[in-house]
Amino acid sequence: MNDYPDEPGFRDTDTSREAAEAIAPVSARLQRLALRAIHAAGANGLTADELAATLNVSRWTIQPRTTELRRKHLIVDSGTRRLNVTGKRAIVWTAAEVREKAA
């Protein structure tokens, strides 16, 4: 295992490996759902918190999928920031093709 970003990544600890193994059966589906939602948001994009709310999943489940999608060059940092639920600035992700059309 660990054909990242096609499979969930993990750090060099047993708990990290176990978490990656647990999410692996659904990670590809979650990536597809996340990409669809980000694409549907268009130029407005979505933060990880907004994406989690849109998909009705935990932020901790979906945020790693954004990293995987970014590594696959399917989504990009829009350059925009919005506040997340903790009041911190968060990256707004857009589909790579949306960004390319805007350029």
C-alpha positions in Angstrom: 0.0 0.0 0.0 0.9 3.7 -0.3 0.7 4.4 -4.0 0.0 8.1 -3.0 -1.9 10.1 -4.2 -4.0 7.3 -5.7 -4.2 5.7 -2.3 -4.2 7.4 1.1 -0.8 8.3 2.4 0.4 7.7 5.9 3.2 8.6 8.2 5.7 6.1 9.8 3.4 5.2 12.7 1.1 2.3 13.2 -1.9 4.5 13.8 -1.3 6.5 10.6 -1.0 3.3 8.6 -4.2 1.9 10.2 -6.1 5.1 9.4 -4.9 5.0 5.7 -5.9 1.3 5.5 -9.3 2.0 7.0 -10.2 4.8 4.5 -8.6 3.1 1.4 -11.8 1.3 0.3 -13.7 4.6 0.0 -10.9 7.1 -0.8 -11.3 6.9 -4.6 -15.1 7.5 -4.2 -14.5 10.4 -1.8 -12.0 11.9 -4.3 -14.6 11.7 -7.1 -17.3 13.3 -4.9 -14.9 16.0 -3.8 -13.8 16.8 -7.3 -17.5 16.9 -8.5 -18.4 19.3 -5.7 -15.4 21.6 -6.3 -16.1 21.6 -10.0 -19.7 22.4 -9.4 -18.7 25.4 -7.2 -17.0 26.9 -10.3 -14.8 29.9 -9.8 -16.2 30.4 -6.3 -14.5 27.2 -5.2 -14.7 25.5 -1.8 -12.6 25.4 1.4 -12.1 22.0 3.0 -14.8 23.0 5.6 -17.2 24.0 2.9 -16.5 20.8 1.0 -17.1 18.7 4.2 -20.4 20.5 4.7 -21.4 20.1 1.1 -20.7 16.3 1.2 -22.0 15.9 4.7 -18.8 14.2 5.9 -16.1 15.1 8.5 -13.5 17.7 7.6 -10.9 15.1 8.8 -12.2 12.6 6.2 -12.3 15.0 3.2 -9.4 17.3 3.7 -6.8 14.6 2.9 -8.7 14.0 -0.3 -8.1 17.6 -1.3 -4.4 17.1 -0.9 -4.5 14.0 -3.0 -6.5 15.8 -5.7 -4.0 18.7 -5.7 -1.1 16.2 -6.1 -3.0 14.8 -9.1 -3.3 18.3 -10.5 -7.1 18.1 -10.6 -7.7 21.0 -8.2 -5.7 24.1 -7.5 -5.3 26.8 -4.9 -7.5 29.6 -6.2 -5.4 32.2 -4.4 -8.6 33.2 -2.4 -8.9 32.6 1.3 -12.1 32.4 3.4 -12.4 31.9 7.1 -13.0 28.3 8.2 -15.1 27.2 11.2 -12.2 28.1 13.6 -11.9 31.6 12.2 -8.6 30.8 10.5 -8.0 31.6 6.8 -8.4 28.6 4.6 -7.4 27.8 1.0 -10.3 28.0 -1.5 -9.9 25.1 -4.0 -11.1 25.2 -7.6 -11.0 22.6 -10.3 -7.8 22.9 -12.4 -9.8 23.3 -15.6 -11.8 26.3 -14.0 -8.5 28.0 -13.2 -7.2 27.4 -16.7 -10.3 28.9 -18.3 -9.9 32.0 -16.1 -6.2 32.5 -17.1 
